[in-house]
Amino acid sequence: MNANQLAEFGARHIARGIGRVSNLVIDKAKGSWLWTVEGKKYLDFTTGIGVTSTGHCHPKVVKAVQEQAAKLNHAQVNIFYHKPMLDLIEKLKAVMPSSKLDTFFFWNSGAEAVEAAVKLARHSTKKQNIIVFQGSYHGRTIGTMSLTTSKTIYKANYGPLMPGVYVAPYPYCFNCPIYKKLPDKYNINNCCNDPIDQIEILLKQQTAPQETAAMLIEPILGEGGYVSPPNNFYKELKKLCEKNDILLITDEVQCGYGRTGKMFAIEHFGVVPDIMVMAKGIASGFPLSGIVSRKELMDKQPPGSMGGTYAGNVVSCAAAIATLEVFEEENLLRNVDLRSSQILSLLDKKLKPLLPPQVNLDIRGLGLMIGIEFKGVPYGFASEVAKESLEKQDLIILTTSIYETIRLIPALNITEEEVVIGIKKLCKAVEMVVK
Ligand code: PMP
């Protein structure tokens, strides 16, 4: 079958519910590059939505996986310990935002880990309700789609959903009603504190503190727009949680694991969550996720109430250990900072001049989690740019759920030269769509 026939076969036999941004049939990948079955080469600024953190098929990760696969494929966590999980924990403990976060539970996917966090919060507090934030994405299982608020399509006709979920506004300064009154660009250092007031109102009007187990938040909003909250927000949120005896769960599935230039995004804000959720970049593409918390919280769960057939798979744990070694050996966090500054400065110089004066551009994010929002463009503009990039520039980029926003999520070891190539392609695509 040729590439078109393969794609047609896929369309016929793979569930239609999986939306797909392209019909490309991928054959192989290396670093920041992907090749189709026809041998066409693409620059990947998506990394599978922040998964292949060390680039595609990093030799160290490949070697670790090959060696582990030849030795032991599966050791069920409800039956055995396995050494790669114990070694991984040792390594993870060293990169946690606080030494108090020292007890782990591993799963396969981000959604499962979010659910594990909710189970832990409910069980350990003996309370039920969860406060989530507008625009968040936490997964597509029944539990996590109940917590997700980024797009209606995820929930429509899939109910009934999990009850006890309350939605608070996510601080989004660029689209803040107060910002609209400000003459200059919004100031992320100086929030009006309105989002905190709104949560206090929620606690008074809809879900009382004695019924609320946790607040669940993405430290940097992912699918909902690549939004960084104002600098003071998390300190205030944590204070509010402590005052009301509510746990703080941070979902670092997309923004964590070096993506923002620190190992975990919440570290930028000087706050330690009670439960932290990790996945995606943790094992460079192999299925692994997990939660971490304090031992005294985790110990409240009775043995046997957690676990799963593939939870913390041994091959994925080997990939995760190799991933952390690559972080150290190649100083990935430093590369994230360097490439981030390079992208921001290139966008400032090359992208801004391409847009008509009525378009207000917000380039935001931290590290290599960069959002570009265009305000004052027709509906669908960002999707058009992504389409043009893919079809004419051989650059793969994604948009976010609402607002005209593009997200750039390259590999954490992307090179200076690849950044130059990628931003040139992006600018070309924008130029074509503006015309
Ligand atoms: N949380 C966040 C913040 C995510 O971005 C995602 C995936 N995009 C998930 C949870 C769900 O992860 P998974 O697709 O592995 O279930």
Boltz pocket constraint, residues with backbone or C-beta under 6 A from the ligand:
constraints:
  - pocket:
      binder: B
      contacts: [[A, 49], [A, 108], [A, 109], [A, 110], [A, 111], [A, 112], [A, 114], [A, 137], [A, 138], [A, 139], [A, 140], [A, 218], [A, 222], [A, 223], [A, 251], [A, 252], [A, 253], [A, 254], [A, 255], [A, 279], [A, 280]]
      max_distance: 6.0
